[in-house]
Amino acid sequence: MKAQAELYRELPGIDQLLREPEIAQLIAEEGQSATTDACRSVLARLRGEIAKGHLDGENLRLALRGIYAAIGNELSRSLGYSLKPLINATGVILHTNLGRAPLAASAIEHIRETAEAYSNLEFEIESGERGKRDVHVDRLFRKLLSDEHDEFGSPGRAGTPVLPQTAETEATGALVRRSLVSTIVVNNNAAAVLLALNTLAEGGEVIVSRGELVEIGGSFRIPDVMAKSGATLREVGTTNRTRIADYERAISERTKLLLRVHRSNFEITGFTEQADVRELVALAAKHKLPLMEDLGSGALFDLRTIGINDEPSVHDSLRAGVPVVTYSGDKLLGGPQAGLISGREDLVQRMRSNSLFRALRVDKLTYAALEGTLLAYAKRNHNVVPALSMMQLSKAEITERADKLVSGIIGQAGQDARLPLKKLSIDLIDGESLIGGGSAPSAVLPTTLIALTSPEINANDLAARLRRSDRPIVARVEDGRVLLDLRTVFPAQDEVLRQVLAQIAAS
C-alpha cells in the first residue's frame, strides 16, 4: 500500500499538466474543455494500472515520459468519428454489422448535391405548390417494375403492368386487377411490414404458415411485429409442411389478410411442403382478401445470371399476382437502408394515408441515395452498384488480384518469393463467399481466399491486429487461420491491405 501511495504521488495534477507548453498547444488547437477531459482520462488510466499492480516505479516513469503523446492520442480518439470506414475482407457481401450494401458513386454524389443545398423534396417546381416526397422514386419503381423493363421474362410493351389478370381474379371481381405498381418508402423492411399489417389487418386476423414465423436480427420476430400492428396472428400448418388447404380452412369472417414470409435467413430441407405463391394468389382472390408477401431481400436483379436460382425477385412476386410486396433497400437492391412497399395502387395508397407512414418515413438523403441507385437500374448499368458488381466477380478475377497482392506483400517484406515469410505464412486456398444480410441463405459464390498464419501470434490476435490498423480490416477466422476474401475488398483498397500485411510480415 505504501509503494502504491508513492506511485500515486508521482502522477502530475490536472492544473500542472494544463500549464505545460505541449498541453497548451493542444488547448489552442482543440479547446480547453476537450483537452482537460483527455488529461483526466489518461491520468485515470494510470491510476487504474497502479491499483491493479501493473505499474512499478520504472514503468510509471516510462509512461509519464510519454504522457503528452498519450493525451494527444486520447484527444484525437475522443474528438474523432466513432462511425468510420473499414475494409471488409470477410467475403460477406451484405454484412449487416458492417453496414450492408455500400452505395454506388452516383448515389453518393446525389446525396452530396441534395445535402449541401435546398431541394424540391416536397415541392412541385412547375406549379410552385407543395408536393409529395415519394414521387422522386415512385416514378422509377413504376418503370422498373413494368414488363418493359423486366429482366426476368419476355419483353413487354411500354406500360404493360406486372400484376396480371387471371380467370380466377375476373371471376371474383378482379381483386388483383391489371394496374401499374405503386411504391412507398419507409425506414426499413420491419417498418414496411408493420405499416402494411396495420393498414390492411388491424383488428382482424392474419393467416401465416408456422414455417414462416421467422426471427430476423436483434431478436426481432414476425409475431412481435404482428402484435404491434394491432392484428392477430393465425398460424396454420406445421413447421415443415403447410398446404394451401391449411390456409383455406383457417379463413373466417375475422380474416383480413393472407401473409407469406420469405425464409430469407434460413432453410428448411427434407420432408417439406409450402403452398405455391400462385395458389395463395388464387385463394386470396376467391375470398376477396388481400395477399401480402414479405420478401425481405428484394432483388430487382436477375440472380440466376450468377447461379443463384432459389431467391425470389420482386418481379416474380408481382407477376404471380401478389398485391403487396415488402422488401429492403440495402440488401439485394444495393441501396440505402429503407423499407419498400410495392403493389396494387389502391392498397399502397391506403398505407400512404396511414398516420404511421409519417412516423416511419425517410428523409431527403435516403431518397437521394435510393434515386441514385434506381437510376443505375433504369440505365441497366448494374456494375456501378457495388453489391451487384461483387456478386458478379469471377473466381479467376479474384485469384488474379490475390496473386498480385501476395507478391507485393512478399516484395515489400524483403523476402525471396520462393521462401516463406519469417513472421507470416500466406497461402491461397479455395473458398466461398456469402451473399449475407439475410439473403439467399444457401447461396455461395466460389472464391480464392488469402490464408494467414503466424508462428508468433494466434489467429484471433492476428485478426485483432488487422482491426487495429489505421484503416480497420475485418477478416474471418476459421481453423486457426485468418482468411481474407478480396470479393468484398474494393480494388482501390488492395494497396492499403498489402501495406498492412507487409508490415506485419516484416515486423
KAHU-V325910 format. One record per residue. N is the residue number from 1. RES is the residue in one letter. OMEGA is omega as a letter, one per 40 degrees, with the letter a starting at -180 (NA if undefined). NEAR is the number of other C-alpha atoms within 10 Angstrom. Layout:
n->[N/N]
res->[RES/RES]
omega->[OMEGA/OMEGA]
near->[NEAR/NEAR]
This chain:
n->[1/2/3/4/5/6/7/8/9/10/11/12/13/14/15/16/17/18/19/20/21/22/23/24/25/26/27/28/29/30/31/32/33/34/35/36/37/38/39/40/41/42/43/44/45/46/47/48/49/50/51/52/53/54/55/56/57/58/59/60/61/62/63/64/65/66/67/68/69/70/71/72/73/74/75/76/77/78/79/80/81/82/83/84/85/86/87/88/89/90/91/92/93/94/95/96/97/98/99/100/101/102/103/104/105/106/107/108/109/110/111/112/113/114/115/116/117/118/119/120/121/122/123/124/125/126/127/128/129/130/131/132/133/134/135/136/137/138/139/140/141/142/143/144/145/146/147/148/149/150/151/152/153/154/155/156/157/158/159/160/161/162/163/164/165/166/167/168/169/170/171/172/173/174/175/176/177/178/179/180/181/182/183/184/185/186/187/188/189/190/191/192/193/194/195/196/197/198/199/200/201/202/203/204/205/206/207/208/209/210/211/212/213/214/215/216/217/218/219/220/221/222/223/224/225/226/227/228/229/230/231/232/233/234/235/236/237/238/239/240/241/242/243/244/245/246/247/248/249/250/251/252/253/254/255/256/257/258/259/260/261/262/263/264/265/266/267/268/269/270/271/272/273/274/275/276/277/278/279/280/281/282/283/284/285/286/287/288/289/290/291/292/293/294/295/296/297/298/299/300/301/302/303/304/305/306/307/308/309/310/311/312/313/314/315/316/317/318/319/320/321/322/323/324/325/326/327/328/329/330/331/332/333/334/335/336/337/338/339/340/341/342/343/344/345/346/347/348/349/350/351/352/353/354/355/356/357/358/359/360/361/362/363/364/365/366/367/368/369/370/371/372/373/374/375/376/377/378/379/380/381/382/383/384/385/386/387/388/389/390/391/392/393/394/395/396/397/398/399/400/401/402/403/404/405/406/407/408/409/410/411/412/413/414/415/416/417/418/419/420/421/422/423/424/425/426/427/428/429/430/431/432/433/434/435/436/437/438/439/440/441/442/443/444/445/446/447/448/449/450/451/452/453/454/455/456/457/458/459/460/461/462/463/464/465/466/467/468/469/470/471/472/473/474/475/476/477/478/479/480/481/482/483/484/485/486/487/488/489/490/491/492/493/494/495/496/497/498/499/500/501/502/503/504/505/506/507]
res->[M/K/A/Q/A/E/L/Y/R/E/L/P/G/I/D/Q/L/L/R/E/P/E/I/A/Q/L/I/A/E/E/G/Q/S/A/T/T/D/A/C/R/S/V/L/A/R/L/R/G/E/I/A/K/G/H/L/D/G/E/N/L/R/L/A/L/R/G/I/Y/A/A/I/G/N/E/L/S/R/S/L/G/Y/S/L/K/P/L/I/N/A/T/G/V/I/L/H/T/N/L/G/R/A/P/L/A/A/S/A/I/E/H/I/R/E/T/A/E/A/Y/S/N/L/E/F/E/I/E/S/G/E/R/G/K/R/D/V/H/V/D/R/L/F/R/K/L/L/S/D/E/H/D/E/F/G/S/P/G/R/A/G/T/P/V/L/P/Q/T/A/E/T/E/A/T/G/A/L/V/R/R/S/L/V/S/T/I/V/V/N/N/N/A/A/A/V/L/L/A/L/N/T/L/A/E/G/G/E/V/I/V/S/R/G/E/L/V/E/I/G/G/S/F/R/I/P/D/V/M/A/K/S/G/A/T/L/R/E/V/G/T/T/N/R/T/R/I/A/D/Y/E/R/A/I/S/E/R/T/K/L/L/L/R/V/H/R/S/N/F/E/I/T/G/F/T/E/Q/A/D/V/R/E/L/V/A/L/A/A/K/H/K/L/P/L/M/E/D/L/G/S/G/A/L/F/D/L/R/T/I/G/I/N/D/E/P/S/V/H/D/S/L/R/A/G/V/P/V/V/T/Y/S/G/D/K/L/L/G/G/P/Q/A/G/L/I/S/G/R/E/D/L/V/Q/R/M/R/S/N/S/L/F/R/A/L/R/V/D/K/L/T/Y/A/A/L/E/G/T/L/L/A/Y/A/K/R/N/H/N/V/V/P/A/L/S/M/M/Q/L/S/K/A/E/I/T/E/R/A/D/K/L/V/S/G/I/I/G/Q/A/G/Q/D/A/R/L/P/L/K/K/L/S/I/D/L/I/D/G/E/S/L/I/G/G/G/S/A/P/S/A/V/L/P/T/T/L/I/A/L/T/S/P/E/I/N/A/N/D/L/A/A/R/L/R/R/S/D/R/P/I/V/A/R/V/E/D/G/R/V/L/L/D/L/R/T/V/F/P/A/Q/D/E/V/L/R/Q/V/L/A/Q/I/A/A/S]
omega->[i/i/i/i/i/i/i/a/i/a/i/i/i/a/i/i/a/i/a/a/a/i/i/i/i/i/i/a/a/i/a/a/a/a/i/i/i/i/i/a/a/i/i/i/i/i/i/i/i/a/i/a/a/a/i/a/a/a/i/i/i/i/a/i/i/a/a/i/i/i/i/i/i/i/i/a/a/a/i/i/i/i/a/i/i/i/i/i/a/a/i/a/a/a/a/a/a/i/i/a/i/a/i/i/i/i/i/i/i/i/a/a/a/a/a/a/i/a/i/a/i/a/i/a/a/a/a/a/i/i/i/a/a/i/a/i/i/i/a/i/i/a/a/a/i/a/a/i/a/i/a/a/i/a/i/i/a/i/i/a/i/a/a/i/a/i/a/a/i/a/a/i/i/i/i/a/i/i/i/a/i/a/i/a/i/a/i/a/i/i/i/i/i/a/a/i/a/a/a/a/a/i/i/a/i/a/a/i/i/i/a/i/a/i/i/a/i/i/a/a/i/i/i/i/i/a/a/a/a/i/i/i/i/a/i/i/i/a/a/a/i/a/i/i/i/i/a/i/a/a/i/i/i/a/i/a/i/a/i/a/i/i/a/a/i/i/i/a/i/a/a/i/i/i/i/a/i/i/i/i/a/a/i/i/a/a/i/i/i/i/i/i/i/a/a/a/i/i/i/a/a/a/i/i/i/i/i/a/a/a/a/i/i/i/a/a/a/i/i/i/i/a/a/i/i/a/a/i/a/i/a/i/i/a/a/i/i/i/a/i/i/i/a/a/a/i/i/i/i/i/i/a/i/a/i/a/i/i/a/a/a/a/a/a/i/i/i/i/a/i/i/i/a/i/i/i/a/i/a/a/a/a/i/i/a/a/i/i/i/i/a/i/i/i/a/i/a/i/i/i/a/i/a/a/a/i/i/i/a/i/a/i/i/a/i/a/a/a/i/i/a/a/a/i/a/i/i/a/i/i/a/i/i/i/i/i/a/a/i/a/a/a/i/i/a/a/i/a/i/a/a/i/i/i/a/a/a/a/a/i/i/i/i/i/i/i/a/i/i/i/a/i/a/a/i/i/i/i/i/i/i/a/i/i/a/i/a/i/i/a/i/i/a/a/i/i/a/a/a/a/i/i/i/a/a/a/NA]
near->[7/7/10/16/11/11/19/16/9/12/14/11/12/13/10/9/17/18/10/11/10/14/21/16/13/19/16/10/10/14/12/14/9/16/25/19/16/21/23/15/16/19/21/12/11/21/17/13/14/19/15/10/10/11/19/13/14/9/11/19/15/11/15/17/11/11/17/18/14/18/23/18/14/19/21/15/12/14/12/10/9/8/6/8/12/16/21/23/22/23/28/23/27/23/20/15/7/15/13/22/24/19/20/22/15/18/26/18/14/19/20/14/14/18/13/8/7/8/11/14/19/15/14/13/10/6/8/8/9/12/14/11/20/19/16/16/21/18/14/18/22/20/21/20/27/24/23/18/22/19/15/15/12/9/13/14/10/11/15/18/22/26/25/17/18/16/9/16/21/14/11/15/12/17/23/27/17/16/18/18/26/23/25/23/30/27/21/22/25/23/23/28/26/22/25/27/26/22/22/22/22/19/14/19/23/25/23/24/25/16/22/21/19/17/16/17/10/6/9/12/14/19/18/14/18/20/15/14/20/17/24/21/19/18/19/22/19/15/14/16/17/20/17/18/13/18/21/15/9/17/20/10/7/13/20/23/23/23/20/22/19/19/23/24/18/15/10/12/8/6/7/12/17/14/16/12/18/14/14/23/24/22/22/25/23/17/14/17/18/22/26/27/22/24/23/30/29/28/22/21/20/17/20/11/10/13/12/15/12/12/22/19/20/24/25/18/24/23/20/21/28/28/26/24/27/28/28/28/28/26/28/29/22/29/26/27/21/24/25/23/28/24/29/25/16/13/17/22/14/13/21/20/11/15/11/17/22/11/12/17/20/19/13/17/19/21/24/25/25/28/24/23/27/25/18/17/21/14/9/13/12/20/15/17/24/20/26/19/14/20/21/17/17/15/17/12/13/18/21/11/16/22/14/12/21/19/15/18/25/23/13/16/20/13/15/11/13/7/9/13/19/14/17/21/15/20/15/16/12/12/16/16/22/23/22/23/25/19/23/23/17/15/16/17/19/16/23/27/26/23/20/20/18/19/10/10/13/13/21/15/11/21/20/14/16/21/16/12/14/10/16/18/23/23/21/18/17/11/7/13/20/25/28/25/24/29/34/25/20/13/11/8/14/16/13/16/22/18/16/18/23/23/13/16/21/16/10]
